[in-house]
Amino acid sequence: MSASSEHPQKLRVLHLFSNCKWTGPAEPALNLCVALRARGVEADFACAPDAGSSINKVVETARDRGIEPILRFFLSKHRHPLKNFLDQRSLSALLRDTGYDLVHCHLDNDHAIAAKVARRAGIPLVRSNYHGEGLPETKRMQQLLADTAFIIQPSQQALDHDARHFAFAKERMALSPGAVDTERFDPRRETPCGRRWLHIPMDAPVFGIVARMQTHRHYEDLFAAFKRLTETTPDAHLIVVGRGSKQDKVGFRPVAELGLEDRVHFTGFIDGENYVGMLRAFDVGVFLVPGSDGTCRAAREILAMGKPMVVADRGMLREIVRDGETGCVCSGSADSLYEAFRQLAQNRNRRREMGAAARRLAETEYSLETQSACVETVYRKILS
C-alpha cells in the first residue's frame, strides 16, 4: 500500500448556500458539512448573512452545530445582477487567497455565482441536486452544468433525467439519497409525547403526515381516505404537521365538513424535540407529493423513527419507500390510500415488521455517515 493511500490528502471544500431561510435543502446542506468534518474534511459553509427582520436560522443553526459560517457574500436566493457580480468578485478573491480543493454548490443562484469563478480559478465545482425528478430543464441550467465537474443526485430518476436531457455523463454523477440524522431521529430516544399533547389514546392507530398545507398537496384525497377508514376503524386518528396559506381551504374546512374534528389533529409548525416527538406518535407515516424539498426528507425522517410509510407514486417517493417492505406505494387516489390505511390499521404486527425494516433502511442507506462517505469518495475521484 502506498503512503498516499495510507494517509490520504486532507481535503478543503467550500460549500455555498444562497438562502437565509431554514427551508428545503438548508438542513441537508448544513448536516453534510458537519458529517464531512467528522470524517476529517475541512468543509466550510458560506450562506446569506441578511435575513431582514427575521432571525437567520441558517446562521444560528450552523453555529449551534459547531460551524462558524462565512458571511462575506450576499448569496441571495434569486439572481440579482449587482449582488451576484459583487459575490463573484469576493469569491474570486477568496479562492485566490485560500487553498480550497473544490467548491460545492447547493442551490441555483450559488451555482450561478460560482460556476465561472471556479472554472477560472481551476477549481472543480460539485453540485448537489435536491430536485428528485431531475434539475430544471432550462437554458440557464444547461450553461451552469457546462462548468460543473460532478453532480450529487438524490435519485436514480434524477440521474437518468439529467443524463438524458443535459447529455451529462453518468460517470460524472453519483447517486446519494438524502440523509437524515439517525441519532436525532431515533425511536429509542426519550422525546416529548405527541400523543399526550394531542390527547390521543396510547393504543389508538395513528397516521401522520408532514407537509405544507397547499392546494397541490392532495389533502382532499387524504381526508376522503381517512373518512372511510374511520368507518371500519373508528378509533383511528390522523395528525397533520405543517401550516400554509391555504390551510383553511385545504384543511380546516374539509375536516369540519367530513365531521372529523375529533379524529384529525392539526399541530401547525413545530420543530426541535417537539417535532421528533410528534413523529414518534405516528404508527404510520403518509407522504403524497414532493414539496419545496423534492428529496422528500420528511419521509426519510419518519422511516428513521421506525414507522412504515404510505406514499403516492409521485416524484422519487418510490425510491425512498420499498413497497411491501418498509411501507406501501400506491397511486395516491383516495381509494388506494384507503386500502393501504385499512391493511396497516388492522395489522399491528405488520406495522411493527415494516417499522423495524424502515429503521434498518435508514441506518444503512439514509444516514449522514453513509452520505458523507459517498460525497468524500466523489471529491477524491474528481481530484484524482
DRENKE-600153 format. One record per residue (C-alpha): residue number from 1; residue in one letter; chain; y, x, z. Coordinates in Angstrom, 1 decimal. Last residue first. Layout:
N
{rec NUM 'a' 'A' {Y X Z}} ...
//
This chain:
384
{rec 384 's' 'A' {12.0 -7.5 -8.7}} {rec 383 'l' 'A' {15.3 -9.2 -7.6}} {rec 382 'i' 'A' {14.3 -12.6 -9.0}} {rec 381 'k' 'A' {10.8 -12.4 -7.5}} {rec 380 'r' 'A' {12.2 -11.3 -4.2}} {rec 379 'y' 'A' {14.5 -14.3 -4.0}} {rec 378 'v' 'A' {11.8 -16.7 -5.1}} {rec 377 't' 'A' {9.5 -15.4 -2.4}} {rec 376 'e' 'A' {12.3 -15.9 0.2}} {rec 375 'v' 'A' {12.5 -19.5 -1.1}} {rec 374 'c' 'A' {8.8 -20.2 -0.6}} {rec 373 'a' 'A' {8.8 -18.6 2.8}} {rec 372 's' 'A' {11.8 -20.7 3.7}} {rec 371 'q' 'A' {10.1 -23.9 2.6}} {rec 370 't' 'A' {6.9 -23.3 4.5}} {rec 369 'e' 'A' {8.7 -22.3 7.7}} {rec 368 'l' 'A' {11.0 -25.3 7.4}} {rec 367 's' 'A' {8.0 -27.6 7.5}} {rec 366 'y' 'A' {7.2 -30.1 4.7}} {rec 365 'e' 'A' {3.9 -28.7 3.4}} {rec 364 't' 'A' {1.7 -27.8 6.4}} {rec 363 'e' 'A' {3.3 -29.4 9.4}} {rec 362 'a' 'A' {4.5 -32.5 7.4}} {rec 361 'l' 'A' {1.0 -33.0 5.9}} {rec 360 'r' 'A' {-0.6 -32.7 9.3}} {rec 359 'r' 'A' {1.8 -35.3 10.7}} {rec 358 'a' 'A' {1.1 -37.7 7.9}} {rec 357 'a' 'A' {-2.7 -37.3 8.3}} {rec 356 'a' 'A' {-2.3 -38.3 12.0}} {rec 355 'g' 'A' {-0.2 -41.3 11.0}} {rec 354 'm' 'A' {-2.8 -42.3 8.4}} {rec 353 'e' 'A' {-5.5 -42.3 11.0}} {rec 352 'r' 'A' {-3.4 -44.1 13.6}} {rec 351 'r' 'A' {-2.3 -46.8 11.1}} {rec 350 'r' 'A' {-5.9 -47.3 10.1}} {rec 349 'n' 'A' {-6.9 -47.7 13.7}} {rec 348 'r' 'A' {-4.2 -50.3 14.3}} {rec 347 'n' 'A' {-5.4 -52.5 11.4}} {rec 346 'q' 'A' {-3.7 -55.8 11.2}} {rec 345 'a' 'A' {-0.1 -54.6 10.7}} {rec 344 'l' 'A' {-1.3 -52.0 8.2}} {rec 343 'q' 'A' {-3.0 -54.4 5.8}} {rec 342 'r' 'A' {-0.3 -57.0 6.2}} {rec 341 'f' 'A' {2.5 -54.6 5.5}} {rec 340 'a' 'A' {0.9 -53.3 2.3}} {rec 339 'e' 'A' {0.3 -56.9 1.1}} {rec 338 'y' 'A' {3.9 -57.9 2.0}} {rec 337 'l' 'A' {5.3 -54.9 0.1}} {rec 336 's' 'A' {3.4 -55.7 -3.0}} {rec 335 'd' 'A' {4.5 -59.4 -2.9}} {rec 334 'a' 'A' {8.2 -58.5 -2.2}} {rec 333 's' 'A' {8.2 -56.1 -5.2}} {rec 332 'g' 'A' {8.3 -52.3 -4.4}} {rec 331 's' 'A' {5.6 -51.4 -6.9}} {rec 330 'c' 'A' {3.4 -49.9 -4.2}} {rec 329 'v' 'A' {2.6 -46.6 -2.6}} {rec 328 'c' 'A' {0.8 -46.9 0.7}} {rec 327 'g' 'A' {0.6 -44.4 3.6}} {rec 326 't' 'A' {-0.5 -40.9 4.6}} {rec 325 'e' 'A' {-4.0 -41.1 2.9}} {rec 324 'g' 'A' {-4.2 -44.3 0.8}} {rec 323 'd' 'A' {-1.3 -43.2 -1.4}} {rec 322 'r' 'A' {-0.1 -39.7 -0.5}} {rec 321 'v' 'A' {3.6 -40.1 0.3}} {rec 320 'i' 'A' {6.1 -37.5 -0.8}} {rec 319 'e' 'A' {5.1 -37.2 -4.5}} {rec 318 'r' 'A' {5.0 -41.0 -4.9}} {rec 317 'l' 'A' {8.5 -41.1 -3.4}} {rec 316 'm' 'A' {10.0 -38.9 -6.1}} {rec 315 'g' 'A' {12.1 -41.6 -7.7}} {rec 314 'r' 'A' {10.6 -45.1 -7.3}} {rec 313 'd' 'A' {7.1 -46.2 -6.6}} {rec 312 'a' 'A' {8.1 -48.1 -3.5}} {rec 311 'v' 'A' {7.1 -46.8 -0.2}} {rec 310 'v' 'A' {5.0 -47.9 2.8}} {rec 309 'm' 'A' {4.8 -44.9 5.2}} {rec 308 'p' 'A' {2.4 -43.8 7.9}} {rec 307 'k' 'A' {3.9 -42.5 11.1}} {rec 306 'g' 'A' {3.1 -39.2 12.8}} {rec 305 'm' 'A' {6.8 -38.3 13.5}} {rec 304 'a' 'A' {6.6 -35.8 10.7}} {rec 303 'l' 'A' {5.9 -38.7 8.3}} {rec 302 'i' 'A' {9.1 -40.4 9.6}} {rec 301 'e' 'A' {11.1 -37.2 8.9}} {rec 300 'r' 'A' {9.5 -36.9 5.5}} {rec 299 'a' 'A' {10.7 -40.4 4.5}} {rec 298 'a' 'A' {14.1 -39.7 6.0}} {rec 297 'r' 'A' {14.5 -36.7 3.6}} {rec 296 'c' 'A' {14.3 -38.9 0.5}} {rec 295 't' 'A' {14.8 -36.0 -2.0}} {rec 294 'g' 'A' {17.4 -38.0 -3.9}} {rec 293 'd' 'A' {19.8 -37.6 -1.0}} {rec 292 's' 'A' {22.5 -40.1 -1.9}} {rec 291 'g' 'A' {19.9 -42.8 -1.9}} {rec 290 'p' 'A' {16.3 -42.9 -3.0}} {rec 289 'v' 'A' {14.7 -46.4 -3.2}} {rec 288 'l' 'A' {12.3 -48.4 -1.1}} {rec 287 'f' 'A' {11.4 -46.5 2.0}} {rec 286 'v' 'A' {9.4 -48.1 4.9}} {rec 285 'g' 'A' {8.0 -46.5 8.1}} {rec 284 'v' 'A' {5.0 -47.8 10.0}} {rec 283 'd' 'A' {4.4 -47.9 13.8}} {rec 282 'f' 'A' {8.1 -47.3 14.4}} {rec 281 'a' 'A' {9.5 -46.6 17.9}} {rec 280 'r' 'A' {9.2 -42.8 17.3}} {rec 279 'l' 'A' {11.7 -43.2 14.5}} {rec 278 'm' 'A' {14.1 -44.7 17.1}} {rec 277 'g' 'A' {13.5 -41.8 19.5}} {rec 276 'v' 'A' {14.4 -39.3 16.8}} {rec 275 'y' 'A' {17.7 -41.2 16.1}} {rec 274 'n' 'A' {18.5 -41.4 19.8}} {rec 273 'e' 'A' {17.9 -37.6 20.1}} {rec 272 'g' 'A' {20.7 -36.9 17.6}} {rec 271 'd' 'A' {21.9 -39.6 15.3}} {rec 270 'i' 'A' {22.5 -43.3 15.2}} {rec 269 'f' 'A' {24.3 -45.5 12.5}} {rec 268 'g' 'A' {23.8 -49.2 12.9}} {rec 267 't' 'A' {20.8 -50.3 15.0}} {rec 266 'f' 'A' {20.0 -53.6 13.2}} {rec 265 'h' 'A' {16.9 -55.3 14.7}} {rec 264 'v' 'A' {14.9 -57.9 12.7}} {rec 263 'r' 'A' {12.5 -60.1 14.7}} {rec 262 'd' 'A' {14.8 -62.2 16.9}} {rec 261 'e' 'A' {17.3 -62.8 14.0}} {rec 260 'l' 'A' {14.6 -63.6 11.6}} {rec 259 'g' 'A' {15.5 -67.2 10.7}} {rec 258 'l' 'A' {15.5 -66.5 7.0}} {rec 257 'e' 'A' {19.2 -67.4 6.6}} {rec 256 'a' 'A' {20.0 -65.2 9.6}} {rec 255 'v' 'A' {18.2 -62.2 8.0}} {rec 254 'p' 'A' {19.9 -62.9 4.7}} {rec 253 'r' 'A' {23.4 -63.0 6.4}} {rec 252 'f' 'A' {23.0 -59.8 8.5}} {rec 251 'g' 'A' {21.5 -57.5 5.9}} {rec 250 'v' 'A' {22.5 -57.5 2.2}} {rec 249 'k' 'A' {25.8 -59.3 2.4}} {rec 248 'd' 'A' {26.8 -58.3 6.0}} {rec 247 'q' 'A' {25.7 -54.7 5.5}} {rec 246 'k' 'A' {27.6 -54.3 2.2}} {rec 245 's' 'A' {30.0 -51.5 3.4}} {rec 244 'g' 'A' {27.1 -49.7 4.9}} {rec 243 'r' 'A' {25.0 -49.1 8.1}} {rec 242 'g' 'A' {21.8 -47.5 8.9}} {rec 241 'v' 'A' {18.5 -47.9 10.9}} {rec 240 'v' 'A' {16.8 -51.3 10.2}} {rec 239 'i' 'A' {14.0 -52.0 12.7}} {rec 238 'l' 'A' {11.4 -54.7 11.8}} {rec 237 'h' 'A' {9.3 -56.5 14.4}} {rec 236 'a' 'A' {5.8 -58.1 14.2}} {rec 235 'd' 'A' {4.6 -60.5 16.9}} {rec 234 'p' 'A' {4.1 -63.4 14.5}} {rec 233 't' 'A' {1.6 -61.5 12.3}} {rec 232 't' 'A' {0.5 -64.0 9.6}} {rec 231 'e' 'A' {3.8 -66.0 9.4}} {rec 230 't' 'A' {5.8 -62.9 10.5}} {rec 229 'l' 'A' {4.4 -61.0 7.4}} {rec 228 'r' 'A' {5.8 -63.6 5.0}} {rec 227 'k' 'A' {9.3 -63.0 6.5}} {rec 226 'f' 'A' {8.7 -59.3 6.2}} {rec 225 'a' 'A' {8.1 -59.5 2.5}} {rec 224 'a' 'A' {11.2 -61.5 1.9}} {rec 223 'f' 'A' {13.2 -59.2 4.1}} {rec 222 'l' 'A' {12.1 -56.0 2.2}} {rec 221 'd' 'A' {12.5 -57.6 -1.2}} {rec 220 'e' 'A' {16.1 -58.6 -0.4}} {rec 219 'y' 'A' {16.7 -55.1 1.1}} {rec 218 'h' 'A' {16.3 -53.6 -2.4}} {rec 217 'r' 'A' {18.5 -50.6 -1.8}} {rec 216 'h' 'A' {20.8 -51.4 -4.7}} {rec 215 't' 'A' {23.0 -53.8 -2.8}} {rec 214 'q' 'A' {23.9 -51.3 0.0}} {rec 213 'm' 'A' {22.9 -51.0 3.6}} {rec 212 'r' 'A' {22.3 -47.3 3.9}} {rec 211 'a' 'A' {18.7 -46.4 4.6}} {rec 210 'v' 'A' {16.3 -45.7 7.4}} {rec 209 'i' 'A' {13.5 -48.4 7.5}} {rec 208 'g' 'A' {11.2 -49.4 10.3}} {rec 207 'f' 'A' {8.0 -51.5 10.8}} {rec 206 'v' 'A' {6.9 -52.3 14.4}} {rec 205 'p' 'A' {3.6 -53.8 15.4}} {rec 204 'a' 'A' {4.1 -55.1 19.0}} {rec 203 'd' 'A' {2.3 -53.3 21.9}} {rec 202 'm' 'A' {5.4 -51.8 23.5}} {rec 201 'p' 'A' {7.3 -55.1 23.4}} {rec 200 'i' 'A' {10.7 -54.8 21.6}} {rec 199 'h' 'A' {13.8 -55.0 23.8}} {rec 198 'l' 'A' {16.0 -53.0 21.4}} {rec 197 'w' 'A' {16.7 -50.1 23.8}} {rec 196 'r' 'A' {13.2 -50.3 25.2}} {rec 195 'r' 'A' {11.7 -50.0 21.7}} {rec 194 'g' 'A' {13.9 -47.0 20.9}} {rec 193 'c' 'A' {12.8 -45.0 23.9}} {rec 192 'p' 'A' {14.9 -41.9 24.2}} {rec 191 't' 'A' {12.8 -38.8 23.4}} {rec 190 'e' 'A' {9.9 -36.8 25.0}} {rec 189 'r' 'A' {8.2 -34.7 22.4}} {rec 188 'r' 'A' {4.7 -35.4 21.2}} {rec 187 'p' 'A' {5.9 -37.3 18.2}} {rec 186 'd' 'A' {7.5 -34.2 16.8}} {rec 185 'f' 'A' {10.6 -34.5 14.7}} {rec 184 'r' 'A' {12.6 -31.7 16.4}} {rec 183 'e' 'A' {9.8 -29.2 16.1}} {rec 182 't' 'A' {8.9 -30.4 12.6}} {rec 181 'd' 'A' {12.4 -29.6 11.4}} {rec 180 'v' 'A' {12.2 -31.2 8.0}} {rec 179 'a' 'A' {11.7 -29.6 4.6}} {rec 178 'g' 'A' {12.4 -30.7 1.0}} {rec 177 'p' 'A' {9.5 -30.0 -1.4}} {rec 176 's' 'A' {9.6 -26.5 -2.9}} {rec 175 'l' 'A' {8.5 -26.4 -6.5}} {rec 174 'a' 'A' {9.8 -23.2 -8.2}} {rec 173 'm' 'A' {11.8 -22.7 -11.4}} {rec 172 'r' 'A' {12.4 -19.7 -13.6}} {rec 171 'e' 'A' {8.7 -19.7 -14.8}} {rec 170 'k' 'A' {9.4 -23.3 -16.0}} {rec 169 'a' 'A' {11.9 -22.1 -18.5}} {rec 168 'f' 'A' {15.0 -24.4 -18.7}} {rec 167 'a' 'A' {15.0 -26.3 -22.0}} {rec 166 'f' 'A' {17.7 -28.5 -20.5}} {rec 165 'h' 'A' {16.0 -31.8 -21.0}} {rec 164 'r' 'A' {12.3 -30.8 -20.9}} {rec 163 'a' 'A' {12.4 -28.1 -18.3}} {rec 162 'd' 'A' {14.8 -30.1 -16.2}} {rec 161 'h' 'A' {12.6 -33.2 -16.4}} {rec 160 'd' 'A' {9.4 -31.3 -15.6}} {rec 159 'l' 'A' {10.9 -29.7 -12.5}} {rec 158 'a' 'A' {12.4 -33.0 -11.3}} {rec 157 'q' 'A' {9.1 -34.8 -11.6}} {rec 156 'q' 'A' {7.3 -31.9 -10.0}} {rec 155 's' 'A' {9.5 -32.5 -7.0}} {rec 154 'p' 'A' {12.2 -30.8 -4.9}} {rec 153 'q' 'A' {13.1 -28.0 -7.3}} {rec 152 'i' 'A' {14.5 -24.6 -6.5}} {rec 151 'i' 'A' {16.2 -23.5 -9.7}} {rec 150 'f' 'A' {16.5 -19.9 -10.8}} {rec 149 'a' 'A' {18.7 -17.4 -12.7}} {rec 148 't' 'A' {21.7 -19.7 -13.4}} {rec 147 'd' 'A' {24.5 -18.8 -15.8}} {rec 146 'a' 'A' {23.2 -21.0 -18.7}} {rec 145 'l' 'A' {22.4 -23.6 -16.0}} {rec 144 'l' 'A' {26.1 -24.2 -15.5}} {rec 143 'q' 'A' {26.7 -25.0 -19.2}} {rec 142 'q' 'A' {23.8 -27.5 -19.3}} {rec 141 'm' 'A' {25.2 -29.1 -16.1}} {rec 140 'r' 'A' {28.6 -29.6 -17.7}} {rec 139 'k' 'A' {27.0 -31.1 -20.8}} {rec 138 't' 'A' {25.5 -33.7 -18.6}} {rec 137 'e' 'A' {21.9 -34.9 -17.9}} {rec 136 'p' 'A' {22.2 -34.9 -14.1}} {rec 135 'l' 'A' {19.5 -32.7 -12.5}} {rec 134 'g' 'A' {16.0 -34.0 -12.1}} {rec 133 'e' 'A' {14.2 -37.1 -10.6}} {rec 132 'g' 'A' {14.4 -36.0 -7.0}} {rec 131 'h' 'A' {18.0 -34.9 -7.3}} {rec 130 'y' 'A' {18.5 -32.4 -4.5}} {rec 129 'n' 'A' {18.3 -29.3 -6.7}} {rec 128 's' 'A' {18.8 -25.9 -5.1}} {rec 127 'r' 'A' {20.5 -23.5 -7.4}} {rec 126 'v' 'A' {20.0 -19.7 -7.5}} {rec 125 'l' 'A' {22.5 -17.3 -8.9}} {rec 124 'p' 'A' {21.8 -13.6 -9.7}} {rec 123 'i' 'A' {24.5 -11.1 -9.0}} {rec 122 'g' 'A' {26.0 -9.0 -11.9}} {rec 121 'a' 'A' {29.5 -9.6 -10.7}} {rec 120 'r' 'A' {30.5 -11.2 -14.0}} {rec 119 'r' 'A' {27.4 -13.5 -13.7}} {rec 118 'a' 'A' {28.3 -14.3 -10.0}} {rec 117 'v' 'A' {31.9 -15.3 -11.0}} {rec 116 'k' 'A' {30.6 -17.3 -14.0}} {rec 115 'a' 'A' {28.4 -19.6 -11.9}} {rec 114 'a' 'A' {30.1 -19.6 -8.5}} {rec 113 'i' 'A' {32.8 -22.3 -8.8}} {rec 112 'a' 'A' {30.7 -24.6 -10.9}} {rec 111 'h' 'A' {27.7 -24.3 -8.6}} {rec 110 'd' 'A' {30.0 -24.9 -5.6}} {rec 109 'n' 'A' {31.0 -28.1 -7.5}} {rec 108 'd' 'A' {27.6 -29.3 -8.4}} {rec 107 'l' 'A' {25.9 -28.9 -5.0}} {rec 106 'h' 'A' {23.5 -26.4 -3.3}} {rec 105 'c' 'A' {24.3 -22.9 -4.6}} {rec 104 'h' 'A' {22.6 -19.7 -3.6}} {rec 103 'v' 'A' {24.3 -16.4 -4.5}} {rec 102 'l' 'A' {22.1 -13.3 -4.5}} {rec 101 'd' 'A' {22.0 -9.6 -3.4}} {rec 100 'y' 'A' {25.2 -9.7 -1.4}} {rec 99 'g' 'A' {26.7 -6.4 -0.7}} {rec 98 't' 'A' {30.3 -7.4 0.3}} {rec 97 'd' 'A' {33.6 -6.2 -1.2}} {rec 96 'r' 'A' {33.1 -7.2 -4.9}} {rec 95 'l' 'A' {31.3 -10.4 -3.9}} {rec 94 'l' 'A' {34.1 -11.4 -1.5}} {rec 93 'a' 'A' {36.8 -10.6 -4.1}} {rec 92 's' 'A' {35.1 -12.6 -6.8}} {rec 91 'l' 'A' {34.6 -15.5 -4.3}} {rec 90 's' 'A' {38.3 -15.5 -3.5}} {rec 89 'r' 'A' {39.3 -15.6 -7.2}} {rec 88 'q' 'A' {36.7 -18.3 -7.8}} {rec 87 'd' 'A' {38.0 -20.3 -4.9}} {rec 86 'l' 'A' {41.5 -20.1 -6.1}} {rec 85 'f' 'A' {40.5 -21.4 -9.5}} {rec 84 'n' 'A' {38.4 -24.1 -7.9}} {rec 83 'k' 'A' {41.4 -25.2 -5.8}} {rec 82 'l' 'A' {43.6 -25.3 -8.8}} {rec 81 'p' 'A' {41.3 -27.2 -11.1}} {rec 80 'h' 'A' {39.8 -29.6 -8.6}} {rec 79 'r' 'A' {36.1 -30.5 -9.2}} {rec 78 'h' 'A' {34.7 -32.7 -6.5}} {rec 77 'k' 'A' {33.2 -31.9 -3.1}} {rec 76 's' 'A' {35.9 -29.3 -2.5}} {rec 75 'l' 'A' {34.9 -25.8 -1.6}} {rec 74 'f' 'A' {38.3 -24.8 -0.3}} {rec 73 'f' 'A' {37.2 -21.2 0.4}} {rec 72 'r' 'A' {37.7 -18.8 3.3}} {rec 71 'l' 'A' {35.6 -20.8 5.8}} {rec 70 'i' 'A' {32.5 -18.6 6.1}} {rec 69 'p' 'A' {30.3 -20.3 8.6}} {rec 68 'e' 'A' {29.4 -18.9 12.0}} {rec 67 'i' 'A' {25.7 -19.6 12.2}} {rec 66 'g' 'A' {23.9 -20.1 15.6}} {rec 65 'r' 'A' {22.7 -23.7 15.2}} {rec 64 'd' 'A' {25.6 -25.2 17.2}} {rec 63 'r' 'A' {27.9 -23.1 14.9}} {rec 62 'a' 'A' {26.4 -24.7 11.8}} {rec 61 't' 'A' {26.6 -28.1 13.4}} {rec 60 'e' 'A' {30.3 -27.7 14.1}} {rec 59 'v' 'A' {31.1 -26.6 10.6}} {rec 58 'v' 'A' {29.1 -29.3 8.9}} {rec 57 'k' 'A' {30.4 -31.8 11.4}} {rec 56 'n' 'A' {34.0 -31.3 10.4}} {rec 55 'i' 'A' {35.5 -33.8 12.8}} {rec 54 's' 'A' {37.7 -36.2 11.0}} {rec 53 's' 'A' {41.5 -36.1 10.5}} {rec 52 'g' 'A' {41.1 -34.1 7.2}} {rec 51 'a' 'A' {37.7 -32.5 6.9}} {rec 50 'd' 'A' {39.0 -29.0 5.9}} {rec 49 'p' 'A' {36.8 -25.9 6.2}} {rec 48 'a' 'A' {34.6 -26.6 3.2}} {rec 47 'c' 'A' {31.4 -24.5 3.5}} {rec 46 'a' 'A' {30.1 -20.9 3.3}} {rec 45 'f' 'A' {26.7 -20.1 4.9}} {rec 44 'd' 'A' {25.5 -16.5 5.2}} {rec 43 'a' 'A' {21.7 -15.8 4.9}} {rec 42 'e' 'A' {20.8 -12.3 6.1}} {rec 41 'v' 'A' {17.0 -12.7 5.6}} {rec 40 'g' 'A' {14.9 -11.7 8.6}} {rec 39 'r' 'A' {12.5 -14.6 8.5}} {rec 38 'a' 'A' {14.4 -16.4 11.3}} {rec 37 'r' 'A' {17.5 -15.9 9.2}} {rec 36 'l' 'A' {15.7 -17.8 6.4}} {rec 35 'a' 'A' {15.0 -20.7 8.8}} {rec 34 'v' 'A' {18.6 -21.0 9.8}} {rec 33 'c' 'A' {19.8 -20.8 6.2}} {rec 32 'l' 'A' {17.3 -23.5 5.2}} {rec 31 'n' 'A' {18.4 -25.7 8.0}} {rec 30 'l' 'A' {22.0 -25.5 6.7}} {rec 29 'a' 'A' {21.0 -26.6 3.2}} {rec 28 'p' 'A' {18.7 -29.3 4.5}} {rec 27 'e' 'A' {21.4 -30.6 6.9}} {rec 26 'a' 'A' {24.1 -30.9 4.3}} {rec 25 'p' 'A' {21.9 -32.2 1.4}} {rec 24 'g' 'A' {22.9 -35.9 1.8}} {rec 23 't' 'A' {25.6 -36.4 4.4}} {rec 22 'w' 'A' {27.3 -34.5 7.1}} {rec 21 'k' 'A' {30.6 -34.3 5.3}} {rec 20 'c' 'A' {32.6 -31.1 4.7}} {rec 19 'n' 'A' {31.4 -30.5 1.1}} {rec 18 's' 'A' {31.0 -27.7 -1.4}} {rec 17 'f' 'A' {28.1 -25.8 0.2}} {rec 16 'l' 'A' {27.7 -22.1 -0.9}} {rec 15 'h' 'A' {24.9 -19.9 0.4}} {rec 14 'l' 'A' {25.5 -16.1 0.3}} {rec 13 'v' 'A' {22.3 -14.0 0.4}} {rec 12 'r' 'A' {21.5 -10.6 1.9}} {rec 11 'l' 'A' {17.9 -9.5 1.6}} {rec 10 'k' 'A' {16.3 -6.6 3.5}} {rec 9 'q' 'A' {14.1 -4.7 1.2}} {rec 8 'p' 'A' {10.4 -4.9 2.0}} {rec 7 'h' 'A' {9.0 -2.5 4.5}} {rec 6 'e' 'A' {5.2 -2.4 3.9}} {rec 5 's' 'A' {5.7 -3.3 0.3}} {rec 4 's' 'A' {8.3 -0.6 -0.2}} {rec 3 'a' 'A' {6.2 1.9 1.6}} {rec 2 's' 'A' {3.4 1.4 -0.9}} {rec 1 'm' 'A' {0.0 0.0 0.0}} 
//
